[in-house]
């Protein structure tokens, strides 16, 4: 069995094609079932997000697998084969594993390091497992992908920092005033940017949201949208004195919050810090306001520089993240290679066990007179001797670095110990979602 | 003299620093474990000394410093476990490690004077050391507040932004540590005064008891720090001071206390020298 991934992503396909190829969550189960019935494919997982649609499958032949998967996408989503061919990518074996691990770690995302993708990969796997479409290989592959994703999250700063203006403002607010549920927010202006930022803050359930705009109808609409209250434009000073976080986004040509006005508000605040986010252009807040000790003033450029720093930090962490991905690929491939050796290992064990049984049978007349405890001891000792004899060659065989070498060793062992027909049974100690899943299959590592 | 607890405190300091830099949860847990192990060993040694001498070992400057280190480690672990914040360990643990080395390297005190047998003396020292430990925590909160404040004010969030709790949380923890420390310092000083009156009756000829007045440098500095922290509480509750100003005040207050714990205790002859 070979491992293959085929798909499209934001790297290779325009948004209209990605939209057509996307599968809604309720449709995943049926799609996976259809794919799993294809005789060219073995185990199957379908991952579909707004930025990618990817099929992970095992197959006997890469060509047949590719044809089956591409055929499924063209027929299920009514996409012309030529359109698909121009934008799809395929990866096989170790490259397929590396691709999935990079996806799970957020390294392949539009915004590098975004954390949602790991949850989406888990959901895709769970959906396929529910349909019993996964087996030993994809179970192991996806569980290793989850490990890679978690390690990258916890051991690197790839997901650190905000990468949008609203999230940057939210992060700063949390760092200045602490728990936003105990903070009051004032929105000055009711335009699109104010609305976007206010919505992000509203999701944190602040103690109070107050909207103040020259146009009362706009203020009322925004307040209704974010669960806030409206204060008349004339009461701006009083509202300012009560707020912990202020977002200003009016279309005024001159600063609305002058230093004098802010200082007057500070006198009523008894040292409580005031975080002002000025996302208006031209600016709504006099830059001199930043000179007051208890005021933290950030304009749109400041927020952008915070974002740039986050992006730069994420970028510098990609090397570390790629190293983790490589380690997990190596771990997965070592496991996959060890599966190639399993038939030989099983046959070797059976051969040794047969010899042991034969010798015990031959000695039966001599040991028959022994007490039952002594006979059990003899049985245990002979079994332990075989275990110890086999443990090193088993480990060495599993650890061989490439497939060709493993086959050479397997042939040599077969010849030396007259193993004859190799047993095709394999150990099944992989993490698995359900007993009804597809059985373990041979995987040939590259 | 034991080197085990300074070694464990030092290991904790290294691990806290590594956790601050790398932010790996396993390093953080190891750091807490090392500091906790240091506290356990320290507690055992203090218990052994108490059994040996039939009294808490609080006679010399080294004893006082050792007791302070022990209480500081306990108070810090309490703060860490209740707040879930480990970043401050990178600031406190090295301090604990260095002071524990000084305490261990200090000269062994001589025979215990009889005037120290009063339980009032034990309460006096315990309350005062507990207050000092609280003020040390407050100072670290203050220093970290200022570091984070500077990053945020300079609009360049960086190392401290990514690692420290919010300014509001640091300010709140600072305030609580100051109030707790002030209450303990007040209690410790009042108990010391009662003990002094008692000692004056019992051993009026002891020159150290006679020297216990505002002219004694140790007492003068302790009263000075009490006034400073009293001002900080008044400034916070009545004058509306918070944030950077109280952060600085708590740092300055603790420097005054350190002067009392180190140079004054070790180098200046005071009424509190019972070695």
Contacts between the chains, C-beta under 8 A, distances in Angstrom:
chain1	res1	chain2	res2	distance
A	154	B	24	7.0
A	154	B	25	6.6
A	155	B	24	6.4
A	157	B	23	7.7
A	157	B	162	7.6
A	160	B	162	6.4
A	161	B	162	7.7
A	172	B	152	7.1
A	172	B	157	7.0
A	174	B	166	6.1
A	175	B	148	7.3
A	175	B	152	6.5
A	175	B	157	7.3
A	175	B	161	6.1
A	175	B	166	5.1
A	175	B	167	6.8
A	176	B	152	6.2
A	176	B	166	6.6
A	176	B	167	5.4
A	176	B	168	7.1
A	177	B	166	7.0
A	177	B	167	7.7
A	177	B	168	5.3
A	178	B	165	7.8
A	178	B	166	4.0
A	178	B	167	7.4
A	178	B	168	3.2
A	178	B	169	5.2
A	178	B	172	7.8
A	179	B	166	7.9
A	179	B	168	7.6
A	269	B	240	7.8
A	270	B	240	3.2
A	270	B	242	7.2
A	271	B	240	4.8
A	271	B	241	5.5
A	271	B	242	3.8
A	271	B	243	5.6
A	271	B	245	7.5
A	272	B	242	6.8
A	273	B	167	6.3
A	273	B	168	7.6
A	273	B	243	6.1
A	290	B	153	7.8
A	293	B	243	7.4
A	293	B	244	6.1
A	294	B	243	6.4
A	296	B	152	5.5
A	296	B	153	6.4
A	298	B	155	6.1
A	302	B	155	4.5
A	305	B	155	7.2
A	305	B	156	7.7
A	306	B	155	7.7
A	306	B	157	6.0
A	309	B	156	7.8
A	309	B	157	7.4
A	309	B	158	7.7
